[in-house]
Amino acid sequence: MATRLRKTRKFRGSRNHGWGQVGQHRASGHKGGLGQSGMLKHHFSSMLKDDPKHFGHGGNNPPRTKYPIIKKWASVRDLDDLYLKSGKQENDKKILDLTALGFDKLLGGGQVKNAFSIKIDKFTSKAEEKVKNAGGELLNVTEKEPPSKKNDKQTTAEDIDEIRKETQSTTENTP
């Protein structure tokens, strides 16, 4: 702002520039105290706003994860609309790939009107029951492999002797 337009130009020649009698708008009484005074009393709301870590912790904000977990679920009642949007028909089967649409789980709310072959990882028991009663099927996209069986054989003293002999022979052969 240009100096000539400032309010102080109008107050030149007046004694207190619009702040009442002598001494008002001076010193620390006008500010509500010196320094950090009043942070738990009359400056509490400004402290929360301007310096939320004033007391050594994070303020009034709840902790957030860096990458929030977002789960997308679909109910059985939504299957007809989802099929109209992005369903396929192969060999007289209505195929609906919910994992490709970004859904994590199929819930059992509502009714099914058509028979669908649905590709989804997780589903509730009611959803499975309703889809099967309508003549459809649920297909697991990622079938979990059974955990591999580790060597059940325990290491014996003879095995340890063989390992020692092999390591000794390799250390002797190196120059």
N, C-alpha and C positions, 0 to 999 in steps of 0.2 A: 504494500500500500504506500502511496506517496505520502511524504511527511506532511505536506500541506493539507491532506485530507484527514489526518489523525485527530482524534478527539482532544488530545492534549493541547493542540493549537488553540482550541476554543477556550480552554481553561487558563491560558496564560494571563497573569495578572490577578487571578483569584487566589485566595490563600490556601485552600485545601482541596481544590480540584474535585469538588463534589462529594467529599467523604465526610461531611458533617463538621463538628467542632474539632478543635486542635487535638491531635494525638490519635484520632481514629484512623484506621487503615495503616497503622504503624506497628512495628515490633511483632512479637510472637503471639500476643493475645489475639490478634486478628486471625492468625493461621490455626489456632486451636492448640498451641503448644510448640515447644522447640523439638526438633528432631523426630524421634520415633514415638513421642508421647501420644497417647490416645489410640494406639493400634488395637487395643482390646475394648475400647469404649467408643468414642465418637468418631474415630477414623477407621473403624472395623470394616465397613463396606468398601471404602476406598483401598484398604489393605488387601482385601480379597480380590479386588479388581486389578490393582496395579502390581502387587507383589504376592502372589498366591503361595510362594515358597518361603514366606517370611519366618515361619516357625519351624523350618527345617523339614517339612514334608510337602507333598505335592499339591496341597490345596484341596478344593472341593471336587476336583475332576476324578471320576472313577478310572481305574487302570484299564488300558486298552491294549490289545495285542497288536503286534505290527501287522499281521495278516489276519483279519477277522475271519472266523469260520462262517461260511454261508452255506446253508443246506437248503436245497430246493426240492420240495415234495409235491407230488400230484395225487389227487384223490381219484377214486374209481369213477366218480361222477364226471370228471373232466376228460375221460378217454375219448368220447365221441367228438368233442371239439378238437382235441389234439390230433385225432385221426384225420379230420377234415383239413387241418392245417398241413400236416406233414406225414401222413400215413401212406403206406404202400400196399398194393395187393399183388400177391404172388400165389399162383396155383389155388385160387379160390380161398386164400387165407388173407385176412386183414392183419398186416404186420405193422407194429408200432414200436419204434426204437426210442424208448424214453431216455436212455443214457446219452444218445446222440443229441437229444434236445436239452440236456443239462440237468435232468432230474436225478436225484439220489435215491429216492424211496417212493414206493407206491402205497398210499394209505387206503383204508377200506371205507371211506365215507361215500354215501350215495349208492346208486344202482347202476348196473351195467345193462345196456340194451343190446349190444352186439357181441359176437364172439371175436376176440382179438388174440393174436399171438404177440405178447408183450416182452420186449427185451429190457430187463432192469436188474440191477444188482440186489437191491433190498426191497422187501415187501412185507406187509403185515399178514397175519394169518387170515383176517377177515377179507382183505383184498384178494388173497389167493382163493379163498372159498367162493367169493362172488364171481370172480373171473371164470373159474372152473364150472360153476353152476350155469353160467351163460354160454358155455361151450368153448371157452377160450383156454389159453395156456400161458404160463409164465416161464420165460427162459432166462436163466442166469447168464449174464454176459461174461463175467470173469469167474470161471469155475476154480475153486481153490484146490491146489494140489495137496495131496496128503504130505505131511512132513516127512522128509527123507529119513530113513532109518540109518542111524550112525552105526559104526562098527561096534557090535555088542561084545566083541571079544575083549577081555581085559588083558592088559599088558602083564606078562609074566616075567620072572627073573631071567628066563632063557632069552626072551625078546630083548631085554635090556643088555645082556651080554653081547648079543649079535650087533646091536647098535653101537656099542662101545668098540667092538672089533673093527667095524666099518669106519668109524671116525678116526681110529688110530692108524689104520692102513692108509687113509687118505692124507693124514698129516705127515706120515713117514715118507710118502711118495713126493711130497712137495719139496722143492729145493730151498 
